[in-house]
Amino acid sequence: MSPPARRITLKDLARELGVSTATISNAFNRPDQLSPGLRERILAEAKRLGYRGPDAKARSLRTGRSRIIAVVLAESLTYSLNDAVSSEFLSGVAEVLDSQGHTLLLLSARQVNCQLVDSASMADGFIVYGLMPSAELFDSLPLHAALVAVDFNVAGHPSIHVDNEPSCFEIADHALTAAPRKRPGIVNLRLTAEPCNGRIDPQYTLLSAELTITRSRLAGFHAALEKHDFDLERIPMWNVEENTFEVCAPVIKEILDLPDAERPDLLLCMSDRIALTALTLAEQRGLRIPDDLCLIGFDGIAEGQYRAPRLTTVRQESSEKGRLAARMILGLEPSHSRLLTTEMILGETCP
């Protein structure tokens, strides 16, 4: 019985090609450090000789680093991958990690805590995205790991936000100025401490601005309404628990099926998904957009700009937010909090 063939090593491949071991390592882990031609030659020869790349376990033991960055998502993995905003964010993160030879590990804060802890122990750093279900989650992460928070704050760590309040003031002010309305209404996203998928009555508690970005968006809407002399206590508000058509639809139906004298003629929506759901259901009821109902959204997702009428919205650069978070966690950007600007896009739903 012949002995098993010896596994080819990084040094063997380097000697075969006449290059340094660092060059071989860069071909697998830091492709931006090599010319495309050299990298292709190395990978082709590695494949021919049966070399599969540097041993990740050995490297981790040697350096104390795994080259794994974990993104901890507030929502389930299924929701986060299907949602246009979070998937755009993740694409930006992956772009930077790919270019630097790091691996992306996706975790959901909705996992059983012990599963999250086991997975998290492998990562060199953490990007935490969205409103977390509990502060206890942070106690389960490695004590001294690098961490960047996105769309919320974690004490002692840098955060990345967009200018939610001023951008919501700007777009609501535009809507109220361009075509004066008598019955504005606000459709919020995950704004209540208690579960609420419908009209927000006085018994519901609103989450604080420290816990959710939608409170900042509400502050912007309220400032614009006050500028136009509306009594905030008389402005009806609804809440949506999840940013999907299926969850939004019952709330929007409740709004659109109100008697004509009570139905809002302007809906200030905290996401494009909410606004697009309202647009679809309003068209099904024969309502004219923007004559009978004016709509604004927030996010600037592609779907809202490809259909007719085009959505008036606030565009946030979610992919750039992801790229910035990844660069910060890798030490390629200064580790301090950032506030990114947005852009108002005027469509036909509120010209």
C-alpha positions as YAML, in Angstrom:
chain: A
units: angstrom
residues:
- id: 1
  name: MET
  ca: [0.00, 0.00, 0.00]
- id: 2
  name: SER
  ca: [1.58, 3.27, -1.11]
- id: 3
  name: PRO
  ca: [1.82, 6.13, 1.40]
- id: 4
  name: PRO
  ca: [-0.60, 9.05, 0.93]
- id: 5
  name: ALA
  ca: [0.67, 11.89, -1.25]
- id: 6
  name: ARG
  ca: [2.16, 14.77, 0.71]
- id: 7
  name: ARG
  ca: [-0.02, 17.88, 0.74]
- id: 8
  name: ILE
  ca: [1.65, 20.74, -1.17]
- id: 9
  name: THR
  ca: [2.46, 23.75, 1.01]
- id: 10
  name: LEU
  ca: [2.61, 27.48, 0.45]
- id: 11
  name: LYS
  ca: [6.43, 27.26, 0.43]
- id: 12
  name: ASP
  ca: [6.33, 24.53, -2.22]
- id: 13
  name: LEU
  ca: [4.16, 26.65, -4.50]
- id: 14
  name: ALA
  ca: [6.33, 29.73, -3.97]
- id: 15
  name: ARG
  ca: [9.45, 27.75, -4.87]
- id: 16
  name: GLU
  ca: [7.76, 26.29, -7.95]
- id: 17
  name: LEU
  ca: [6.78, 29.76, -9.22]
- id: 18
  name: GLY
  ca: [9.90, 31.58, -8.10]
- id: 19
  name: VAL
  ca: [8.03, 34.11, -5.97]
- id: 20
  name: SER
  ca: [7.91, 34.88, -2.26]
- id: 21
  name: THR
  ca: [5.51, 33.19, 0.15]
- id: 22
  name: ALA
  ca: [4.00, 36.64, 0.81]
- id: 23
  name: THR
  ca: [3.10, 36.93, -2.87]
- id: 24
  name: ILE
  ca: [1.34, 33.55, -2.75]
- id: 25
  name: SER
  ca: [-0.53, 34.60, 0.40]
- id: 26
  name: ASN
  ca: [-1.60, 37.89, -1.23]
- id: 27
  name: ALA
  ca: [-2.97, 36.01, -4.24]
- id: 28
  name: PHE
  ca: [-5.45, 34.26, -1.95]
- id: 29
  name: ASN
  ca: [-6.03, 36.86, 0.77]
- id: 30
  name: ARG
  ca: [-5.21, 40.32, -0.63]
- id: 31
  name: PRO
  ca: [-5.76, 40.26, -4.39]
- id: 32
  name: ASP
  ca: [-5.57, 44.07, -4.58]
- id: 33
  name: GLN
  ca: [-1.84, 43.81, -3.84]
- id: 34
  name: LEU
  ca: [-1.06, 41.96, -7.09]
- id: 35
  name: SER
  ca: [-1.52, 42.56, -10.79]
- id: 36
  name: PRO
  ca: [-4.41, 40.55, -12.27]
- id: 37
  name: GLY
  ca: [-2.04, 38.65, -14.53]
- id: 38
  name: LEU
  ca: [0.25, 37.52, -11.71]
- id: 39
  name: ARG
  ca: [-2.65, 36.51, -9.50]
- id: 40
  name: GLU
  ca: [-4.26, 34.47, -12.30]
- id: 41
  name: ARG
  ca: [-0.94, 32.68, -12.95]
- id: 42
  name: ILE
  ca: [-0.55, 31.82, -9.26]
- id: 43
  name: LEU
  ca: [-4.12, 30.56, -8.90]
- id: 44
  name: ALA
  ca: [-3.87, 28.49, -12.08]
- id: 45
  name: GLU
  ca: [-0.63, 26.83, -10.93]
- id: 46
  name: ALA
  ca: [-2.07, 26.28, -7.46]
- id: 47
  name: LYS
  ca: [-5.04, 24.50, -8.97]
- id: 48
  name: ARG
  ca: [-2.81, 22.34, -11.15]
- id: 49
  name: LEU
  ca: [-0.67, 21.28, -8.19]
- id: 50
  name: GLY
  ca: [-3.62, 20.79, -5.84]
- id: 51
  name: TYR
  ca: [-2.84, 23.69, -3.50]
- id: 52
  name: ARG
  ca: [-6.06, 25.02, -1.96]
- id: 53
  name: GLY
  ca: [-4.76, 28.10, -0.18]
- id: 54
  name: PRO
  ca: [-3.23, 29.05, 3.18]
- id: 55
  name: ASP
  ca: [-4.40, 26.99, 6.14]
- id: 56
  name: ALA
  ca: [-6.88, 29.26, 7.91]
- id: 57
  name: LYS
  ca: [-6.67, 27.37, 11.21]
- id: 58
  name: ALA
  ca: [-2.88, 27.52, 11.28]
- id: 59
  name: ARG
  ca: [-2.88, 31.20, 10.39]
- id: 60
  name: SER
  ca: [-5.43, 31.94, 13.13]
- id: 61
  name: LEU
  ca: [-3.35, 30.12, 15.73]
- id: 62
  name: ARG
  ca: [-0.17, 31.83, 14.55]
- id: 63
  name: THR
  ca: [-1.48, 35.40, 14.33]
- id: 64
  name: GLY
  ca: [-4.37, 35.32, 16.76]
- id: 65
  name: ARG
  ca: [-6.60, 36.61, 13.95]
- id: 66
  name: SER
  ca: [-9.16, 34.76, 11.87]
- id: 67
  name: ARG
  ca: [-9.68, 37.41, 9.15]
- id: 68
  name: ILE
  ca: [-13.41, 36.96, 9.76]
- id: 69
  name: ILE
  ca: [-15.66, 40.00, 10.24]
- id: 70
  name: ALA
  ca: [-19.13, 39.37, 11.64]
- id: 71
  name: VAL
  ca: [-22.15, 41.48, 10.75]
- id: 72
  name: VAL
  ca: [-24.75, 41.16, 13.49]
- id: 73
  name: LEU
  ca: [-28.18, 41.90, 12.02]
- id: 74
  name: ALA
  ca: [-31.15, 43.05, 14.06]
- id: 75
  name: GLU
  ca: [-33.53, 41.04, 11.87]
- id: 76
  name: SER
  ca: [-33.56, 37.44, 10.66]
- id: 77
  name: LEU
  ca: [-31.12, 36.47, 7.91]
- id: 78
  name: THR
  ca: [-34.01, 35.80, 5.51]
- id: 79
  name: TYR
  ca: [-35.50, 39.25, 6.03]
- id: 80
  name: SER
  ca: [-32.12, 41.00, 5.83]
- id: 81
  name: LEU
  ca: [-31.17, 39.36, 2.54]
- id: 82
  name: ASN
  ca: [-34.56, 40.08, 0.97]
- id: 83
  name: ASP
  ca: [-34.85, 43.68, 2.18]
- id: 84
  name: ALA
  ca: [-33.54, 46.11, -0.46]
- id: 85
  name: VAL
  ca: [-31.91, 48.49, 2.05]
- id: 86
  name: SER
  ca: [-30.11, 45.91, 4.19]
- id: 87
  name: SER
  ca: [-29.01, 43.84, 1.18]
- id: 88
  name: GLU
  ca: [-27.50, 46.99, -0.37]
- id: 89
  name: PHE
  ca: [-25.71, 47.66, 2.93]
- id: 90
  name: LEU
  ca: [-24.37, 44.09, 3.05]
- id: 91
  name: SER
  ca: [-23.17, 44.38, -0.53]
- id: 92
  name: GLY
  ca: [-21.07, 47.40, 0.45]
- id: 93
  name: VAL
  ca: [-19.58, 45.52, 3.42]
- id: 94
  name: ALA
  ca: [-18.79, 42.47, 1.27]
- id: 95
  name: GLU
  ca: [-17.11, 44.61, -1.42]
- id: 96
  name: VAL
  ca: [-14.52, 45.91, 1.03]
- id: 97
  name: LEU
  ca: [-13.98, 42.60, 2.82]
- id: 98
  name: ASP
  ca: [-13.49, 40.81, -0.50]
- id: 99
  name: SER
  ca: [-10.87, 43.33, -1.61]
- id: 100
  name: GLN
  ca: [-8.96, 42.90, 1.68]
- id: 101
  name: GLY
  ca: [-9.10, 39.10, 1.81]
- id: 102
  name: HIS
  ca: [-11.51, 38.88, 4.74]
- id: 103
  name: THR
  ca: [-14.48, 36.59, 5.19]
- id: 104
  name: LEU
  ca: [-17.99, 37.87, 5.97]
- id: 105
  name: LEU
  ca: [-19.92, 36.06, 8.70]
- id: 106
  name: LEU
  ca: [-23.64, 36.90, 8.94]
- id: 107
  name: LEU
  ca: [-25.30, 36.54, 12.33]
- id: 108
  name: SER
  ca: [-28.83, 37.38, 13.45]
- id: 109
  name: ALA
  ca: [-29.50, 38.85, 16.87]
- id: 110
  name: ARG
  ca: [-32.69, 36.80, 16.81]
- id: 111
  name: GLN
  ca: [-30.72, 33.56, 17.04]
- id: 112
  name: VAL
  ca: [-30.66, 31.62, 20.29]
- id: 113
  name: ASN
  ca: [-28.06, 33.39, 22.41]
- id: 114
  name: CYS
  ca: [-25.75, 30.39, 22.81]
- id: 115
  name: GLN
  ca: [-25.65, 29.91, 19.02]
- id: 116
  name: LEU
  ca: [-24.74, 33.55, 18.56]
- id: 117
  name: VAL
  ca: [-21.95, 33.34, 21.15]
- id: 118
  name: ASP
  ca: [-20.42, 30.23, 19.56]
- id: 119
  name: SER
  ca: [-20.35, 31.82, 16.11]
- id: 120
  name: ALA
  ca: [-19.19, 35.22, 17.34]
- id: 121
  name: SER
  ca: [-16.10, 33.77, 19.03]
- id: 122
  name: MET
  ca: [-14.49, 33.29, 15.59]
- id: 123
  name: ALA
  ca: [-14.66, 36.92, 14.47]
- id: 124
  name: ASP
  ca: [-11.96, 39.60, 14.67]
- id: 125
  name: GLY
  ca: [-14.51, 42.43, 14.67]
- id: 126
  name: PHE
  ca: [-18.21, 43.19, 14.56]
- id: 127
  name: ILE
  ca: [-20.45, 45.46, 12.52]
- id: 128
  name: VAL
  ca: [-23.78, 45.69, 14.31]
- id: 129
  name: TYR
  ca: [-26.63, 46.83, 12.08]
- id: 130
  name: GLY
  ca: [-30.04, 48.05, 13.19]
- id: 131
  name: LEU
  ca: [-32.02, 48.15, 16.41]
- id: 132
  name: MET
  ca: [-30.94, 45.18, 18.55]
- id: 133
  name: PRO
  ca: [-33.62, 43.26, 20.47]
- id: 134
  name: SER
  ca: [-31.77, 43.66, 23.79]
- id: 135
  name: ALA
  ca: [-28.68, 45.28, 25.26]
- id: 136
  name: GLU
  ca: [-27.68, 41.87, 26.67]
- id: 137
  name: LEU
  ca: [-26.46, 40.90, 23.21]
- id: 138
  name: PHE
  ca: [-23.34, 43.04, 23.61]
- id: 139
  name: ASP
  ca: [-22.38, 41.24, 26.81]
- id: 140
  name: SER
  ca: [-22.14, 38.02, 24.79]
- id: 141
  name: LEU
  ca: [-19.60, 39.39, 22.29]
- id: 142
  name: PRO
  ca: [-15.84, 39.04, 22.90]
- id: 143
  name: LEU
  ca: [-14.80, 41.66, 25.45]
- id: 144
  name: HIS
  ca: [-12.16, 43.59, 23.51]
- id: 145
  name: ALA
  ca: [-13.34, 43.01, 19.94]
- id: 146
  name: ALA
  ca: [-13.55, 45.97, 17.56]
- id: 147
  name: LEU
  ca: [-17.14, 47.07, 16.97]
- id: 148
  name: VAL
  ca: [-18.90, 49.58, 14.72]
- id: 149
  name: ALA
  ca: [-22.61, 50.32, 15.19]
- id: 150
  name: VAL
  ca: [-24.77, 51.29, 12.22]
- id: 151
  name: ASP
  ca: [-28.14, 53.09, 12.56]
- id: 152
  name: PHE
  ca: [-27.98, 53.11, 16.36]
- id: 153
  name: ASN
  ca: [-25.48, 53.83, 19.13]
- id: 154
  name: VAL
  ca: [-23.39, 51.62, 21.40]
- id: 155
  name: ALA
  ca: [-21.59, 53.38, 24.25]
- id: 156
  name: GLY
  ca: [-17.83, 53.47, 23.75]
- id: 157
  name: HIS
  ca: [-17.90, 52.51, 20.07]
- id: 158
  name: PRO
  ca: [-18.12, 54.53, 16.82]
- id: 159
  name: SER
  ca: [-21.42, 54.68, 14.97]
- id: 160
  name: ILE
  ca: [-22.59, 55.50, 11.45]
- id: 161
  name: HIS
  ca: [-25.85, 57.36, 10.80]
- id: 162
  name: VAL
  ca: [-27.50, 59.29, 8.01]
- id: 163
  name: ASP
  ca: [-29.04, 62.72, 8.58]
- id: 164
  name: ASN
  ca: [-32.50, 61.32, 9.34]
- id: 165
  name: GLU
  ca: [-34.09, 64.34, 11.05]
- id: 166
  name: PRO
  ca: [-33.02, 67.16, 8.68]
- id: 167
  name: SER
  ca: [-33.74, 65.09, 5.57]
- id: 168
  name: CYS
  ca: [-37.24, 64.22, 6.80]
- id: 169
  name: PHE
  ca: [-37.88, 67.88, 7.57]
- id: 170
  name: GLU
  ca: [-36.73, 68.84, 4.07]
- id: 171
  name: ILE
  ca: [-38.93, 66.37, 2.21]
- id: 172
  name: ALA
  ca: [-42.01, 66.94, 4.39]
- id: 173
  name: ASP
  ca: [-41.58, 70.71, 4.03]
- id: 174
  name: HIS
  ca: [-41.40, 70.25, 0.27]
- id: 175
  name: ALA
  ca: [-44.60, 68.17, 0.26]
- id: 176
  name: LEU
  ca: [-46.50, 70.70, 2.34]
- id: 177
  name: THR
  ca: [-45.26, 73.64, 0.28]
- id: 178
  name: ALA
  ca: [-45.61, 72.21, -3.24]
- id: 179
  name: ALA
  ca: [-49.30, 71.33, -2.87]
- id: 180
  name: PRO
  ca: [-50.88, 72.41, 0.43]
- id: 181
  name: ARG
  ca: [-52.74, 69.53, 2.08]
- id: 182
  name: LYS
  ca: [-55.45, 69.49, 4.70]
- id: 183
  name: ARG
  ca: [-55.15, 65.97, 6.14]
- id: 184
  name: PRO
  ca: [-51.54, 64.76, 6.49]
- id: 185
  name: GLY
  ca: [-50.82, 61.44, 8.19]
- id: 186
  name: ILE
  ca: [-47.62, 59.65, 9.23]
- id: 187
  name: VAL
  ca: [-46.83, 55.96, 8.78]
- id: 188
  name: ASN
  ca: [-44.01, 54.98, 11.12]
- id: 189
  name: LEU
  ca: [-41.74, 51.94, 11.16]
- id: 190
  name: ARG
  ca: [-41.12, 50.06, 14.43]
- id: 191
  name: LEU
  ca: [-41.68, 53.14, 16.55]
- id: 192
  name: THR
  ca: [-43.63, 51.71, 19.49]
- id: 193
  name: ALA
  ca: [-42.29, 49.88, 22.52]
- id: 194
  name: GLU
  ca: [-45.31, 47.57, 22.44]
- id: 195
  name: PRO
  ca: [-46.21, 45.58, 19.29]
- id: 196
  name: CYS
  ca: [-48.48, 47.72, 17.11]
- id: 197
  name: ASN
  ca: [-49.40, 47.14, 13.49]
- id: 198
  name: GLY
  ca: [-52.01, 49.83, 12.99]
- id: 199
  name: ARG
  ca: [-53.16, 53.16, 14.42]
- id: 200
  name: ILE
  ca: [-51.00, 54.51, 17.25]
- id: 201
  name: ASP
  ca: [-53.32, 55.42, 20.10]
- id: 202
  name: PRO
  ca: [-52.28, 57.30, 23.28]
- id: 203
  name: GLN
  ca: [-51.72, 54.06, 25.23]
- id: 204
  name: TYR
  ca: [-48.71, 53.17, 23.11]
- id: 205
  name: THR
  ca: [-45.22, 54.24, 24.18]
- id: 206
  name: LEU
  ca: [-42.91, 55.62, 21.50]
- id: 207
  name: LEU
  ca: [-39.32, 54.41, 21.52]
- id: 208
  name: SER
  ca: [-36.67, 57.05, 22.25]
- id: 209
  name: ALA
  ca: [-34.34, 58.54, 19.66]
- id: 210
  name: GLU
  ca: [-31.47, 56.62, 21.30]
- id: 211
  name: LEU
  ca: [-33.14, 53.33, 20.39]
- id: 212
  name: THR
  ca: [-34.50, 53.89, 16.89]
- id: 213
  name: ILE
  ca: [-33.71, 56.08, 13.90]
- id: 214
  name: THR
  ca: [-37.41, 56.34, 13.11]
- id: 215
  name: ARG
  ca: [-37.86, 58.61, 16.12]
- id: 216
  name: SER
  ca: [-35.42, 61.03, 14.48]
- id: 217
  name: ARG
  ca: [-37.40, 60.79, 11.24]
- id: 218
  name: LEU
  ca: [-40.59, 61.53, 13.15]
- id: 219
  name: ALA
  ca: [-38.95, 64.62, 14.68]
- id: 220
  name: GLY
  ca: [-38.18, 65.87, 11.17]
- id: 221
  name: PHE
  ca: [-41.77, 65.32, 10.00]
- id: 222
  name: HIS
  ca: [-43.12, 67.04, 13.11]
- id: 223
  name: ALA
  ca: [-40.87, 70.07, 12.65]
- id: 224
  name: ALA
  ca: [-42.16, 70.54, 9.08]
- id: 225
  name: LEU
  ca: [-45.79, 70.13, 10.16]
- id: 226
  name: GLU
  ca: [-45.33, 72.73, 12.91]
- id: 227
  name: LYS
  ca: [-43.78, 75.11, 10.38]
- id: 228
  name: HIS
  ca: [-46.99, 74.82, 8.35]
- id: 229
  name: ASP
  ca: [-49.16, 75.47, 11.44]
- id: 230
  name: PHE
  ca: [-50.51, 71.95, 11.98]
- id: 231
  name: ASP
  ca: [-51.49, 70.84, 15.48]
- id: 232
  name: LEU
  ca: [-49.35, 67.73, 16.07]
- id: 233
  name: GLU
  ca: [-51.87, 66.22, 18.45]
- id: 234
  name: ARG
  ca: [-54.38, 66.10, 15.60]
- id: 235
  name: ILE
  ca: [-52.04, 64.40, 13.12]
- id: 236
  name: PRO
  ca: [-52.96, 60.69, 12.89]
- id: 237
  name: MET
  ca: [-50.09, 58.22, 13.11]
- id: 238
  name: TRP
  ca: [-49.85, 54.54, 12.25]
- id: 239
  name: ASN
  ca: [-47.10, 52.02, 12.96]
- id: 240
  name: VAL
  ca: [-45.79, 49.15, 10.83]
- id: 241
  name: GLU
  ca: [-43.98, 46.31, 12.61]
- id: 242
  name: GLU
  ca: [-41.97, 45.00, 9.65]
- id: 243
  name: ASN
  ca: [-40.84, 46.60, 6.43]
- id: 244
  name: THR
  ca: [-42.50, 44.11, 4.09]
- id: 245
  name: PHE
  ca: [-45.53, 44.35, 1.80]
- id: 246
  name: GLU
  ca: [-47.35, 41.61, 3.73]
- id: 247
  name: VAL
  ca: [-47.06, 43.45, 7.07]
- id: 248
  name: CYS
  ca: [-47.54, 46.95, 5.62]
- id: 249
  name: ALA
  ca: [-50.65, 46.09, 3.58]
- id: 250
  name: PRO
  ca: [-53.19, 45.68, 6.44]
- id: 251
  name: VAL
  ca: [-52.16, 49.04, 7.90]
- id: 252
  name: ILE
  ca: [-52.34, 50.83, 4.55]
- id: 253
  name: LYS
  ca: [-55.73, 49.26, 3.78]
- id: 254
  name: GLU
  ca: [-57.03, 50.58, 7.11]
- id: 255
  name: ILE
  ca: [-55.87, 54.07, 6.13]
- id: 256
  name: LEU
  ca: [-57.14, 54.07, 2.54]
- id: 257
  name: ASP
  ca: [-60.52, 52.63, 3.46]
- id: 258
  name: LEU
  ca: [-61.34, 55.52, 5.80]
- id: 259
  name: PRO
  ca: [-64.24, 57.78, 4.74]
- id: 260
  name: ASP
  ca: [-63.19, 60.42, 2.22]
- id: 261
  name: ALA
  ca: [-63.39, 63.21, 4.80]
- id: 262
  name: GLU
  ca: [-61.04, 61.32, 7.15]
- id: 263
  name: ARG
  ca: [-58.64, 59.68, 4.72]
- id: 264
  name: PRO
  ca: [-55.23, 61.48, 4.62]
- id: 265
  name: ASP
  ca: [-54.43, 63.37, 1.44]
- id: 266
  name: LEU
  ca: [-50.69, 63.22, 2.27]
- id: 267
  name: LEU
  ca: [-48.86, 60.23, 3.73]
- id: 268
  name: LEU
  ca: [-45.40, 60.82, 5.18]
- id: 269
  name: CYS
  ca: [-43.92, 57.31, 5.09]
- id: 270
  name: MET
  ca: [-40.77, 56.28, 6.91]
- id: 271
  name: SER
  ca: [-39.66, 53.84, 4.22]
- id: 272
  name: ASP
  ca: [-40.00, 53.35, 0.50]
- id: 273
  name: ARG
  ca: [-41.56, 49.93, 1.10]
- id: 274
  name: ILE
  ca: [-44.39, 51.54, 3.08]
- id: 275
  name: ALA
  ca: [-44.85, 54.24, 0.43]
- id: 276
  name: LEU
  ca: [-44.81, 51.71, -2.44]
- id: 277
  name: THR
  ca: [-47.37, 49.56, -0.66]
- id: 278
  name: ALA
  ca: [-49.59, 52.63, -0.28]
- id: 279
  name: LEU
  ca: [-49.07, 53.48, -3.95]
- id: 280
  name: THR
  ca: [-50.09, 50.01, -5.14]
- id: 281
  name: LEU
  ca: [-53.17, 49.80, -2.91]
- id: 282
  name: ALA
  ca: [-54.24, 53.38, -3.73]
- id: 283
  name: GLU
  ca: [-54.10, 52.62, -7.46]
- id: 284
  name: GLN
  ca: [-56.22, 49.51, -6.90]
- id: 285
  name: ARG
  ca: [-58.87, 51.75, -5.30]
- id: 286
  name: GLY
  ca: [-58.83, 54.23, -8.17]
- id: 287
  name: LEU
  ca: [-57.22, 57.04, -6.18]
- id: 288
  name: ARG
  ca: [-55.31, 59.56, -8.27]
- id: 289
  name: ILE
  ca: [-51.66, 60.11, -7.37]
- id: 290
  name: PRO
  ca: [-50.76, 62.83, -6.39]
- id: 291
  name: ASP
  ca: [-54.16, 64.59, -6.74]
- id: 292
  name: ASP
  ca: [-56.12, 62.49, -4.24]
- id: 293
  name: LEU
  ca: [-53.12, 61.23, -2.31]
- id: 294
  name: CYS
  ca: [-49.58, 62.58, -2.13]
- id: 295
  name: LEU
  ca: [-46.87, 60.10, -1.05]
- id: 296
  name: ILE
  ca: [-43.28, 60.41, 0.14]
- id: 297
  name: GLY
  ca: [-40.89, 57.65, 1.21]
- id: 298
  name: PHE
  ca: [-37.40, 57.21, 2.62]
- id: 299
  name: ASP
  ca: [-34.46, 55.07, 1.38]
- id: 300
  name: GLY
  ca: [-34.32, 55.59, -2.38]
- id: 301
  name: ILE
  ca: [-34.56, 51.91, -3.33]
- id: 302
  name: ALA
  ca: [-34.40, 51.11, -7.04]
- id: 303
  name: GLU
  ca: [-37.97, 49.79, -7.22]
- id: 304
  name: GLY
  ca: [-39.39, 53.18, -6.33]
- id: 305
  name: GLN
  ca: [-37.52, 54.85, -9.20]
- id: 306
  name: TYR
  ca: [-38.22, 52.24, -11.89]
- id: 307
  name: ARG
  ca: [-42.01, 52.20, -11.69]
- id: 308
  name: ALA
  ca: [-44.53, 54.88, -12.68]
- id: 309
  name: PRO
  ca: [-45.37, 57.15, -10.99]
- id: 310
  name: ARG
  ca: [-41.86, 57.51, -9.59]
- id: 311
  name: LEU
  ca: [-41.62, 57.82, -5.84]
- id: 312
  name: THR
  ca: [-40.62, 61.09, -4.18]
- id: 313
  name: THR
  ca: [-38.18, 60.03, -1.50]
- id: 314
  name: VAL
  ca: [-34.95, 60.54, 0.42]
- id: 315
  name: ARG
  ca: [-32.06, 58.58, -1.03]
- id: 316
  name: GLN
  ca: [-29.56, 57.19, 1.47]
- id: 317
  name: GLU
  ca: [-26.39, 55.54, 0.16]
- id: 318
  name: SER
  ca: [-26.77, 52.20, 1.94]
- id: 319
  name: SER
  ca: [-23.92, 50.56, 0.03]
- id: 320
  name: GLU
  ca: [-21.55, 53.40, 0.97]
- id: 321
  name: LYS
  ca: [-22.69, 53.03, 4.58]
- id: 322
  name: GLY
  ca: [-21.64, 49.37, 4.37]
- id: 323
  name: ARG
  ca: [-18.30, 50.18, 2.73]
- id: 324
  name: LEU
  ca: [-17.53, 52.78, 5.40]
- id: 325
  name: ALA
  ca: [-18.41, 50.38, 8.24]
- id: 326
  name: ALA
  ca: [-16.13, 47.70, 6.76]
- id: 327
  name: ARG
  ca: [-13.24, 50.13, 6.25]
- id: 328
  name: MET
  ca: [-13.58, 51.34, 9.85]
- id: 329
  name: ILE
  ca: [-13.63, 47.82, 11.32]
- id: 330
  name: LEU
  ca: [-10.50, 46.93, 9.32]
- id: 331
  name: GLY
  ca: [-8.67, 50.08, 10.43]
- id: 332
  name: LEU
  ca: [-8.66, 51.57, 6.93]
- id: 333
  name: GLU
  ca: [-10.65, 54.60, 8.16]
- id: 334
  name: PRO
  ca: [-10.38, 56.57, 11.43]
- id: 335
  name: SER
  ca: [-12.52, 54.98, 14.11]
- id: 336
  name: HIS
  ca: [-14.87, 57.83, 14.96]
- id: 337
  name: SER
  ca: [-18.61, 58.34, 14.47]
- id: 338
  name: ARG
  ca: [-19.87, 59.57, 11.09]
- id: 339
  name: LEU
  ca: [-23.02, 61.30, 9.86]
- id: 340
  name: LEU
  ca: [-23.68, 60.73, 6.16]
- id: 341
  name: THR
  ca: [-25.74, 63.08, 4.03]
- id: 342
  name: THR
  ca: [-28.76, 62.09, 1.96]
- id: 343
  name: GLU
  ca: [-30.41, 63.37, -1.22]
- id: 344
  name: MET
  ca: [-34.03, 64.30, -1.86]
- id: 345
  name: ILE
  ca: [-35.38, 62.75, -5.08]
- id: 346
  name: LEU
  ca: [-38.44, 64.39, -6.58]
- id: 347
  name: GLY
  ca: [-40.72, 61.96, -8.36]
- id: 348
  name: GLU
  ca: [-44.36, 62.07, -9.47]
- id: 349
  name: THR
  ca: [-45.94, 60.93, -6.19]
- id: 350
  name: CYS
  ca: [-45.29, 64.37, -4.72]
- id: 351
  name: PRO
  ca: [-43.84, 66.65, -7.43]
...
